[in-house]
Amino acid sequence: MRHRASLAAFAALAAVAAVAALALVLTGCASKGPELKVSGAYIPQPALADMAAGYFTVTNTGGADATLTSVTSGFAADITMHTTKNSSMHAVGSFTVPAGGKLVLGLGRNHLMLMNLKHKPLAGEKVPLQLHFRGADAINVQVPVEPAGYRPGN
Ligand SMILES: [Cu+2]
């Protein structure tokens, strides 16, 4: 009797687990991949010809994370991604663009460092960048060069 009751309980638990597993599979199918949009991109006109910073925001309205793995450009042979912590910066291998969130590259925080420039970028010029992602297609951006001291929203 006791054995039979526990068997029934086990069967009930198994059924619940099966439904839960099915629900997981269904929501997994329903959720889409990353949906990325780049906005607010700019490069401040640098003081010197050999190095520039790059800033932009990547918004992800999709259902899965994406990873920014590299940025390339015909204008700069060497582009690295940096993060700033305690006012010192470190190169990083990638940035996550979280599902339903955004990756912000901005003054004093995450940024691109562009080196081996074709020439000193001048305000009014546009620099083509290609953003490469894991989990999403690459995005091409024409990034305006803004005067030194420019702040977004100004
Ligand atoms: Cu840096």
Boltz pocket constraint, residues with backbone or C-beta under 6 A from the ligand:
constraints:
  - pocket:
      binder: B
      contacts: [[A, 82], [A, 83], [A, 89], [A, 90], [A, 111], [A, 112], [A, 113]]
      max_distance: 6.0
